[in-house]
């Protein structure tokens, strides 16, 4: 991603959009989805019919949590469900993913993607698109839970930075007093890594907008940038945290599961117009992805999973940089080594694949906290349009999945610092946070 592209994304993310503007701008495209659902009372799938097309173009970033898409392609799950021509295409950055989704495959872009869970909302509402034009998206599944980390540079090794960011705060204050800048890197403004990083910093008394500088760096470039001293810490998914340790350039301060156990991470999302035009192909894609997620979570498949992910066409790294942490062995790089970590990445078990609407409400509430959405945004209405848990349920039932959640809400969620998010009252959660942009 170029500096100009990063700057453009950040300017768009800060652009003022009211609740009325969001809903009005997207109303026309979203109304098509409503019409499609009304025309097919049993859901968007025409039972018994095959896919309308044989393929789709799906984007991914070089991260371990894109693994279900790699597996669906390599193990034949897409083909099994009548979609042999699915292309899984590497994207250079999350900004590139956004731009290609806006284009769509008809414009030489992509139809869907492995994506940061808040991005379909930011794109649908026109918060991060050129000229703030809404491009309706729909989340079909969650791709994984857990599996991200906040890593710090080797210069902080003696400080033993971990879950309590107050330690990092003390170290950075000394650095700033010496006239040096402190930079924290994430992957996309308003995305999951941005939110994990900001939550951790703020809980330790660090204002991420005033006390330090946050910068955007694509995931595959994190380690290289740490090597040349571009940043003091970063938040990203695997395998880049493990690679940082392997190269002796820094260490893992914490896994994001320590902030919020079994937190949602990436999503599988498609352009809304693609879903509306291809309901049966949508079901086929969902069934293939869900089956791939089940395959990924079986312990006996973890070695093969690591070998697939490490391949040149996917992430292109040593297999060992994937296998260890996927099996729950975390060498933090500062002397701590944990076996059988409770924060291991999950793809299907414990409802990891289910796109809980309550989780999306938290992401949107945090994006209001940090100024990515206007405080008056009706986030529940937005979730109702973007989150398609109904399609997940139909695809899962067609596969014979029995472990389907009874509710689209996980209820109250408790974070490491004792804060509680109640999806029934996001405003109360927001009011209880010490550091935030909104009043």
N, C-alpha and C positions, 0 to 999 in steps of 0.2 A: 504494500500500500504506500503510495507517495504521500509526502507531507501535505500536498494540496488536497488529496483525497481525504486524509484524516481530518484536516481543518474543515472541509466541506461537511463531513459527517457530523462533526461536533457542532457546527453552526446550525445544521438542520435539526439536530437533537435538541438544541436550546430554543428553537423557534417557538413563538407563543401560539398555541392552538387551544381554543376553548372547547368545552364539552360539546357545544352546539356545532362548532366547526368540524369536529371529529365525526360526529354522527351524521351530519348533513353531507360531508364530503364522501363518506363511504356508503351512504344509504342506497344509492342506485345499485351498486354492485352487490351489496349484501342482500338486497331484496330478491335477487335472482336465487340466492341460496334458500331463502324462505319459500319461494315459489316451488323450487325443486323438492323441498321437504313436503310441502302440501300435496304435490302431485303424486308423491310416493309415500303414503301413510306409514308403511312399514319401515321407512328410512330411505336413504338415498340410493339403495341398491335394488336393482331390478332382479328379483330372485330368479335363478335358473339361467340367466343370460351370461354370456362370456364377456370378457373385457372388450370395450369399444375400440381400443388400440392395443398394440402388442408391446409398447414401450413408453418410457417417459425419461426425461433428463433430470437427474437428481444431483445436486451439488453436495460436496463435503469439504471440511477442513481437515488437515492431517492431525487428527486426534484419535486416541484410542476409543473414545465413545462414539465414533462414527462406525465402529466395528460391525454393528448389525447390518448396515448397508453393504459393507464388504462381503460379509458372510452370505447375505441374501443373494448376492451376485455370484460368488464363487461356489457356493454349495447348491446352487440351482433352485432356490426358493422362489425367485421371481419367475423363472421359467415354469416351475411346477404349477404356479397359479395363473398361467396364461400370459405372462409378460416377459418373454425371452429377450426382448430388445431394450430392456432398461439400461440406460447408461448412468454410471456413477462417476461423476466428473470432479476432479480436484479444483478447488478454488484457492486463490492466493491469500485471501483475507476475508473477514466477515463483511467488510465493505464491498468486496467483489461479489460475495454471495448476495448481498442486498441488491446490488446493481443488476446482476443477472436474473434475479427473481422479478425485478421490475420489468425487465425486457421480456421475460417469458421465452419459451423455446421458439415461438414464432418470430421473435426478434433476435434469434441466435443466443438466447440466454438459457435459463433452466426453468423447469416446472415446479420443482420442490427441492427440499434440502434437509440435511442434517444441520440444525440451527440452534443458536442460543434461544432458550425458551421465551424471553421477552421480545425478541426481534419480530416475530409475526405481528405482535401488537403495535410495535413502533412503526412497522411498514404499513400495516392496515390503516393506522391513524394518520399516516403521512408525516410522522415526526422525524424521520430520518431519510426521506426521499427527496429527490430534486424538486424544488418549488413546492414542497410539502403536499404533493399529490398522493392521496390514499391509494394503496394497491392492496385490496383485500386478500388476506391469507387465512388459512385454516390449519390449526394444529390437530393432527390425527392421532398422534401417540407421543408419549415421552420415550426418549431413547435410552435414558439411564438415570440412575441416582448416584450420588457421591462421586468420588474419583477425581476431584480437582484439588489443587494445593496452593498455598501462598508460600513462596520461596524467597529467601533473602540472600544477598551477596556474601561472599566469603569474608569480607571485611567485618561482618557482624558476628562472626563465629564465636568470639569470646563472650559476646553478650547473651548467647543462648536464647535467642528470640523464639518464642513459642506462642501458645494460644493467647496469652495476655499481652496485648499490643502496647501496654505501658512501658514494657522493657524496650521495645523498638522506639517508642516516643522519646525516652531518655537518651538513647543513642543518637537519634537524629537531631535532637536539640543541640547536642554538643557539636555535631557536624555543621549545623546551620550557624552556630555561634562562631565557627571558624571561617565563615564566609562561603561555605560550599552549599550547593543546592541538593535537595533530596527529591528523587523521582520514584514514583510507583507506577508500574506498567500493568495495563489490562488489555483486553482484546477488542472491545467495542463499547462505546458510551451507552450506558443503560442496559448492557448485557449482563449475563450471569456473573462473569468474572469481575466486572466493574462493581456489581452489588456485593459479592462476597468480600472483595477487598475493602470497599467502603464500610461495610458493616464491622469488619474486624478493626479497622483503623479508628472508626468513631467510638467503638466500645472501649478503646484504649485512650480516648481523649484526644485523638488526632483528627482535626478537620481536614478531610481530603481535598477540599477546595481552597483552603487558606494556609494550612500548615505545611503542605507538601505540593508537589506538582504531579498530576496524573497524566500519563501519556498512553497513546494507543500503539500497540505492537502486535502484529499477527502472531498467532501461536507458534508456528515453526521458526520464527525469528527471535523468540525470547532468549534462548540460550546464547546465541551469537551476540545479541545486544548486551547481555550481562557480561559476556567475555570482554567487551570493549568498554565497559563501565557506563553504559547508557542509563541504567537504572539501579536503584538500591534494593527493590523488591518487585515481585510480579505475582500475578494470579493467573493461572492457566490450567488446562487439563493435562492429563498424561498423554504421551510419555515424556513431556518436556521437563517436568520436575525431576523425574528419575535421571534424565540425561544430564541435568545440571549437577546432580550429585556425582554421577559417573565421571564427569569431566573435572570434578574438583573445583567448580567455579562458585559454589554456594551450597545452601542446604535448605531442606524443607522445614519451615517454621511450624506449619500445621496443615493438616488435610481439612478441606472444607466440611467434611462430615463431622469434624469436631465442633464446628460452629452450629451445625444443624444436622443431626443424624438422619441419614436417608433423604437428604434434600433432593429436590428435582433438579435436573441439569439441562441436557440438550432435549430438543424436540424433533419430531419428524413432521414437517409441515409442507403444504402444497399451496399453490395459488388457488384462491377460491373459485375462479372461473374454470380452472382445470377440473376441479372436483365436480363442479356443477355439470360440466360437459361430459365427463367420463365417470359416472357413478360406479359402474361395475369394475372399471380399471382401478378406481380408488380402493375398492374392497380388495382387489387382487394384490395391490401394493401393500395395503395394511396387513393382510394375511401373511404375505411373504416376510414382512418386517417383524411381525409378532413371532412367527415361527423361528426366524433367525435369532431373535432375542432369547427365546427359550433355549435354543442350541447354544448360544454364547454363555448362558448361565450354568450349564452342566459342567461340574468339576472335571469330568473326564475329557472335556473338549478344550480346556483352558490352554494347553500347550499348542494345539493346532490353531486355536484362536490367535495366540501370540504370533505364530508363524505367518498367519494370513495378514494380520495387521502390519507386521514388519516389512512386508513385501514392497518392492520398489514402486509399484503403481499406487500404493496406498500411502504409507508413512515413510518408508525407506529408512529404517533404523535397525540396529542390532536387535535380535529377538529378545535378548536378555533385558533390554530396556523396557520391554512390555511385560514379560512373563512374571517377574517378581511381584510387582504391585498388583497385577491382576489376580494373583493367588493370595493376596493379603499380606505379603511380606514387604514391610516398608522400612528401608534404611533411610532415615531422615538426613544422614550426612553430618550429624553433629554428635555422634556417639549413641544416639537412640536407634534401636532396631526393634520393630514390633512384628511379631508373627501372628497370623490369623487376625488381622486388624478387623474390628467391627465396622470400619468405614470403607470397606472394599467396594469397588464399583459394581453395581447391580444393573442388569438389563431387563429382567422379567420378574424374578422372585420378589416377594413382598410388595407386589403391585407396582414395581418400578416402571412398567410400560404404560400404566394407566394415566391418562392426562387429567389429573385432578384439577377441577376448576378452582378449588381453594388455593392450590399452589400458584396458579396464575394470578389470583388476586393479590397474593403477597408480592410477586414480582412487580405488579403495577403500582402497589402501594409504595414500595421502595423507589420506584421510578418517579413517583410524585414527590417523595421525600427529597430526591436529589435534582428535581427540576426538569426531568425528562418528559413528564406529563403535567398538564395544568391541574391545580388542586380541585377544580370543579369537574374534572372528567368523571363521567359515570362509568367506573371501571367494571361494575357488574354487568352493565349492558354491553360493554365491549367484549368481556369474556364470553357472554352468551352468543356472540356472533363469531368469534374466532375459535373458541374451543369446541371441537366436535367429538366429545366423549361418546356421543350416541353412535357415531360411526365405528369407533373402537369396539364398543359393546357388540355391535352386529357382526363385525369381522371376527371377534373372539368367539362368539357363539357359533359361527360357521366353522371355526376350527375345532370346536368341541372343548374350548377352555371353560373350566368350571370355576376357577378362582377369580371371579369378577366382583369388584367391590359393590357393596349394596348402595353406596352413596357417591356422588361426585365430589364430596367434601371429606377431607381427612380430619376436619374439626380443628381444635386449637393446636398450635404448634409452639413448642418451647425452645428457645435458643440458649446457647451456652452461658450467656450473661443474665439469664433469668427472664428476659423479655418474652412476652407471650403474644402471638398473633392469633386473633379470633377472626376468621373470615366473615363472621356475621357482623363485625364491627371494626373494619379496617381503620376508621378515623381514630378510635380509641388507642390503637397500637401506635399510630403515627404521632399522636399527641404525647405519648410517653417516651419518645426518643429525644435524647439530649441534643444531639448534633443533627441538624437538617437544614436544608435550604428554605423550605416552606415554613410560614409562620404557624 
